[in-house]
Amino acid sequence: MLIIDNKSFKSYYINEERDKKLTIYDMFVRNEKILTDIHALENIFLEKYAMKIDFFDNICIKTINLQKAFEIIAADIKDNKGRKLYKRL
């Protein structure tokens, strides 16, 4: 069973000059029975200083550097087929 893959979609693109053309877009998609879940990446985020955890009045606050997180997530998609980004339902 294929869990994740790139899928091509056709749609019209309209630019700022209102020129319209049919374009093909590729997107990273999953099977319907897959839930996006990045908790498996949290340790990597912490190790690579992409996330820090603080507590305020017993409330856990997670601050994520989105540029660093993007690089980690992109590498997981490219090198690991996104296996750290989902769980099966």
C-alpha positions in Angstrom: 0.0 0.0 0.0 1.4 3.4 -1.0 1.3 5.7 2.0 2.9 8.9 0.6 3.8 10.1 -2.9 4.1 13.1 -5.1 0.9 13.7 -7.0 0.4 16.0 -10.0 -2.6 18.3 -10.3 -3.6 20.5 -13.2 -5.0 24.0 -12.4 -5.2 27.4 -14.0 -2.6 30.0 -12.8 -3.4 33.7 -13.1 -0.4 36.0 -12.7 -0.4 39.7 -11.7 -1.1 40.8 -15.3 -4.1 38.5 -15.3 -2.6 36.2 -17.8 -4.2 32.7 -17.4 -2.5 29.4 -18.3 -3.0 25.8 -17.4 -0.2 24.6 -15.1 0.8 21.3 -13.6 1.6 21.4 -9.9 3.2 18.5 -7.9 2.3 18.1 -4.2 3.3 15.7 -1.5 0.2 13.8 -0.5 -0.8 10.9 1.7 -3.4 8.1 1.8 -6.7 9.0 3.6 -5.9 6.8 6.6 -2.7 8.7 7.4 -2.6 11.5 10.0 0.1 14.2 9.8 2.0 14.1 13.1 5.4 15.8 13.6 6.0 14.6 17.2 8.6 12.1 15.9 10.6 15.1 14.7 10.6 17.0 18.0 13.8 15.4 19.3 15.5 16.2 16.0 14.2 19.8 16.2 15.7 20.1 19.7 19.0 18.5 18.7 19.4 20.9 15.7 18.2 23.9 17.7 15.1 24.3 15.5 12.9 24.2 18.6 13.1 25.2 22.3 10.8 24.3 25.1 10.0 26.7 27.9 7.4 26.5 30.7 5.3 29.4 32.0 3.0 28.7 34.9 3.2 25.0 34.1 2.2 25.6 30.5 4.6 24.1 27.9 5.6 26.6 25.3 7.3 25.3 22.1 9.1 27.9 19.9 10.0 26.6 16.5 12.4 28.3 14.1 10.5 27.7 10.9 13.4 28.0 8.5 15.4 25.3 10.4 12.2 23.1 10.8 11.5 23.4 7.1 15.1 22.1 6.3 14.6 19.2 8.6 11.1 18.3 7.2 12.3 18.7 3.6 15.2 16.3 4.3 12.8 13.8 5.9 10.6 14.0 2.8 13.5 13.7 0.4 15.6 11.1 2.2 13.0 9.2 4.3 9.8 9.4 2.3 8.4 11.6 5.1 8.1 8.7 7.5 8.6 11.0 10.5 5.7 13.2 9.4 2.8 10.8 9.8 1.1 8.0 11.7 -1.4 5.4 10.5 -5.0 5.6 11.8 
